[in-house]
Amino acid sequence: MTGHNREGTVTATRVLVLNSGSSSVKYQLLDMADGSRPAAGIVERIGEPGGAADHAEALKTVAAELAARGLGLDSPELAAVGHRVVHGGTRFTAPTLIDDEVLAAVEELAPLAPLHNPANVTGIRVARDLRPDLPQVAVFDTAFHSTVPEHAYRYAIDRETADAHQVRRYGFHGTSHAYVSRATARLLGRDPAEVNVIVLHLGNGASASAVRGGECVETSMGLTPLEGLVMGTRSGDLDPAVVFHLARVGGMRVAEIDTLLNKRSGLLGLCGDNDMREIARRMAEGDAAAQLAFDVYVHRLRKYVGAYTAVLGRVDAIAFTAGVGENSAAVRAAAMGGLEALGVELDPVRNAVRGSAARVVSAGGSRVAVAVVPTDEELEIAQQTYSLVTGR
């Protein structure tokens, strides 16, 4: 939909959302006037045989794909480009208009997110080169968690060492947690400022957050996305002395331990599969390793739900989102089972229903609502970007 002002000039209502990863660029074009999505896609295998040579070529491919559909970057309907940036450190706690100083600061944060921030910076640079006159906005994964109080984000290590090296809990998946916490309140017909929500973002990466009245007060991921829940290939919480033990007794180098904990652990490390659908299939066949992986995964979820109930004091809703959270009735049932003392009662019939819409799956008498709320990080980025550049 294209708007016009009284003089008949085209009104810019569209936002291009770019997610530049280490080997891919995802994009969506959203129209904020009517909620439509005229275009979406992904350029993969950047730097690999058969793929784009680099991010510059990938972004040019995106521009060409849009232009071929009459949606080019030179369109007067385009209001801004919104960029997903993984790490904003302590400096960036809100969507930020990008200039040279901001770009340099994001680049300086690369040691905190070495796999992500450099790729994000490259995508921003290329997009600015392609359309230097267009507002470019950075939306940070860490920003939603900037309201976590110091007693929750600070680790109990020497303060000077922690501060010198920026060691603290930052949290990730922030755009998802922000969107889902508000969408859950809307689903319940309530103002987000009045609702306490535990959000469980369960994809290949997984994180939990405790949201009080629209503000995050605790989150499971820490300095990096490794801490917290059991994930597809990441270990989540473990005794930090495991690292020392593997180095001293196992003779493993730091790089090897890094790879072990980030890429060869979690569900994959426990049973050889990181796809919950395949694990469910194996469980149905009586596979003990798959069953153990599932049980470890669910046990960690229940621990966090209990802990965050204590943090919040009052929980109005628990929201499941992302690939596993939205699609695995078995995970939801196992994670919520036996929590009646916390006011949680799942409805097995509602929980078994599949669908793409946000829905309540708890029983009518459950004191705490349990909901399945599909996440929409692109919409969240687009809304934050559009609001910043237009003031609306």
N, C-alpha and C positions, 0 to 999 in steps of 0.2 A: 504494500500500500504506500502510495506517495502522497504526502500532504502538501498543501500550498498555503501561503499566507495571502493577505488581502491584495497584494500587488501581483499575485500569480506566480511568485517565485517558488521554485521547488524547495520544500522543507526537508532538511537532512534528518532522517529518523532511523537510519540503519547503522548498526555497529558490526564490524567484522571482528570476531573473536579468534585469536591465534594462540595455539598451544604448541610452542616449539620445543620438542624433546630432543634427546641426544641423537636419535636416528629417524625422527619423523616430525612432520608438521601437521597438526589437526586444525581444521578451520570450520567455523560456522558463521553465516551471515544472518543476523537477526534484525527484524524490523520492529522497533519499539512502539510504533503507532498501532499495530494490529496484532503483534505477537507472532507473526509468521516467520518462517525460516526459509528464505528463498534459495539458500545453497548451504551445503555442508560436504565435507570430504576430508581425506587424509593423503598426504604424500609420505610414503614409507621408504625404508632402506636407503636413507641418505648416507652417502659415502660408501655404499656397497655396490658390487657389480649389478648392473641392471637398474640401479636406482639413480636418484639425483646426485650429482657430484658433491654438492655442499648445500648449506641452508639457503644461500643466495639463489641457487638454481631452483631449489624447492619452493621458495616464496614466489619466484617468477612463474613457476608452474601453477601455483595457486592463483596468481593474478591472471594468467592466461585462461585457466578454467572458468574463472568468474567472468572474464571479458567475453568468452565464447557464448555465455548465457545472457549477455547484455547487462551484466552486473559488475562491470569493471571497477578498478580502484579509482578511476577518474570520475566516477559517478557523483553528481551533485547531491544524491540522496544519502551518501555515506557521511555520517556525522563524526565517526572516530574509529580507531582500531583499539581493541582491548586485548592486552597481553597477559596470559597467565605467567606469573613469576613465582617460583617455588619459595625462595627464601628472602624475606625482607629484613631479617635481623631485628634489632630493637628500634631502628630508625623509621621503617615504613610500616605503619599500623593502619593505613587506610589507602584506598585507591589513589594513585599519584600520577599527575600529568608528567610525562617524560620529557626531560631536557638533557643536555649533555652532562650536567652535574648528577642528575638522578641515575643516568645510565652508568656513569663511572662508579657510583656508590653501589649499584646492583652488582657490578663486576667485582668490586672489592669484597663482596660477600661470598664469592665463589668458593672459598675454603669451607664454608658451612654447608654448601650444596654443590660439590664438585661435578656431579653428573648432570645437574639440571640448570643452575644459574648461567653457566657459559652458553648453553644452547639457547636459553631464554634471551640472553643479551644479543646473540647473533640474530635471532629472529626479529628483535626490536630494531637493530641496526639496518637490516635489509628492508624492513617495512618503512622505516623513516626515509631511506634512500628512494624507495619507489614512490612515496607520497609525502615529501617533506613538509607540505603545507597542512597536513591533516593532523588533528590532535591524536596523540598516542598515549594510552593510559596503561599503567602497570597495576595489576590486581594480584596481591600476594597471598599465597597459601597460608602463610603464617599470621596474617593480619587479624583474623577473627579471634585468635588465641592470645592477642596482646592484652586482653583484659584479665587474664589469669593472674591472681595476686602473687606477690613475691614469695609468700610462704609455700605456694604450690609450684612455682616455676624454678625456685632456687634449689640446687643440689647441695647436700651437706658435705661439701669439700671446702678446702681453704679458700676464703673469699678472694684474696688477691690473685691467686692462680686462676680461679674461675673467671673473674672479671677481665684479667689480662688476655684470656683466650676465648672470651665470649661463650663460656660454658654455662648453659642453663637450659631449661625446657622451653622450646619454641612451639612445638606442635605443627601438624601439617593437615592437609585435606580441609583447610579452613573454609574455602568457598563452598564446599559440600556441606560442612557442618552448619554454616550460616544459613544456607538455603533450606536445608532439611529441618532445622529447628524452627524456622518461621513457618514453613509449609505445614509442619505438624500442628502448630498452634492454629493455623487457618483451618485445617482439617477438623479440629475440635471446636471450631467456631469461637475461638478465644483470641484475645490480644496477646502477641508474643511477650509483651512486657509483664504479663501475669502468669506465664507458664514456665514450669521447670521441666526440662527435657533431657533425657540421656539419649544421645545419638550414637548409633553403632554403624559406622561406615565399613562395610565388610566386602572388600574386593580382593584382588591379589595382594594389595596393600590394605591394611585394616587399622582402624583407629576408633577410639571412643572419646566422647566429650560430655562434660556435664555443663548444661546451659541453664543459667538462672535468670529468668526475666529477659531473655534475649541476649545475655552476655555470657561468654564462655568463662567458667571459673576453674576448670580442670580439663586436661586432655592427656591421652595416653602416650602419644609419640613425644620424643624429647628433643635433645640436641639435634638428632637425626631421625629419620623415619624408622629406625631399627627398634626402638623401645616400644613396649606395650603389648598389644594382642599378638597371638600367634597368627602369622600371615602365610601367604602362598609359599614364599621362599625365605622369609625372614624369621628369626627366632623369637622376636619380641623379648620380653623381660627374661633376664638370666643374671646370675651372680657374676659381677664384673671380674671376679677372680678366676672365672673359667678361662678368660683370655690369658692370664698369667700362667695358669696350669698348662694350657695348650702350648704356650711358648716354651716353658721350662721343661715340661715332661714330654710333650709331643714333638718338640723341636720345630714347631711351625713358625713361620715368619708372620709379621703383622699383616702383610698383604694377603697371605693365605687365610688367616683367621677372619679378616674382613670379608673375603669371598665366601668362606664357610657360613658366617652368620647372616649375610645378606642374600646369598644366592643358592645356598645348599642346605638351608635349614627350614624351619616352619613345617608346613604340611609335606613339602617335597622331601625334606630331610627325614621325616618320621616314617613315610610310607612310599616314597618314590613318585608321588603324584601331587601336583598343586592345584588341580581342578576338582572342586567339590563335587561336581557331577560324576566324575570318574571314581572318586572316593566312595560316593553313595552306591554306585554300581558294585564296587568291590565289597562293600559292607554287606550288601544284599546276598552276596555269594559266600559270606562267612569269612572274609579276609580279615585276619586278626590285626595286621599292621594298619590297614585302613581304618578299622574300628578304633584302634588306639589313637591314631592321628585325629580322628573326629572327636574323641573324648577329651584329648588334651586341648584342642581348639575350643570346645564348648566350655570346658572347665575354666579356662582363662576368661572367657566372656562373662561367665557368671560371677567370677571374682570381681571384675570391674563394675558390673551392674550393682553388686552389693556395696562396693567401695564408694561408688558415685551416689548411691542412695544416701549413704552416711554424709557425704560432702554436701549434698543439696538439702538434706533434712526432709524435704517434701518433694516427691516426684509425681508429676502429672501425666507424663507419657514417656515411653521408651520407643524410639523410632529406629527401624532397620532400613538400611539403604545400601546402594551399590550392588554389584553382581550377585554375591552370595546372600547379602541381606535381603534383597528384593525377591530372589528366586528360590531360595532353599527353605521350604517349610520345615524340613527336618532340623535344620540348625536353629530356627526360631523356636520350635517346640522344645528342643533339648535345652536351649539356653534359658527359656522362661519356665520350664517345668520345675515344680517344687518351690516356686517363689511366692506362694500364696501369703506367707507371713509378711512379705513386703508389699502386699496389695496387688499382686500380679496374677491374673487368671486368663490364660489363653483359651480362645474358642477353637477347638480342633477343626470344625467345619469351615469357619471363616479363614483360618490359617492355611487350609489346604487349597483355597481358591487362588488361581493364578490370574494376573492381570497387570496392566501397565499404569493403572490409576492409583493414586494414594488411597489407602483404605485402612480401617481399623480391624484388627484381627483378634482383639481381646474379647472376653465374654462381657455381656451386658452389665453384670454386677462387679466387674473388675474395678478396684479403686484406682489403679494405674492403667491408663490406656496403652495398649501396645499397637503400634502402627507400622505399616509398610509404606514408605514414602520415597518414590523414585527421585534420585538426586538430579540436579540440572545445573552443573557448574558453569556451562556456557551461558545460560540465561543469567545466572548470578553475576558473572563477569560483565556481561552486556549491560545489565541494569546498573551496576556500580559505575561503569564507564560512562554511560549515557547521562546518568545523574550528575556526574562530576563536570562533564563538558557543557551541559545545558542548564544545570541548576534545577532540573525537574525530577 
